[in-house]
């Protein structure tokens, strides 16, 4: 029995597994999440914002609701789309999902 007590005690008096080494796995998980999830999402959001600022009259687009249309007028926050003959709708620019075809300048 006396050997068991000695095996459980730490004769050098050093602390094992505490302090900064506890935070290393947490920091590594955060770094992995940043490079695999957060950074690509920020890049995609920046590209979409750039796409919205470059909308011009004549561009063919798809909305988040699935409507196909041609840009008739693009203002600061509003886009007017022609979705059929004599049918125009006003949308918020953020409702544009993607540009199918850019009009050549």
Helices and strands as residue ranges (DSSP letters): H 2-8, H 21-33, I 34-38, H 39-53, E 60-63, E 68-74, E 78-84, E 87-92, G 93-95, E 96-101
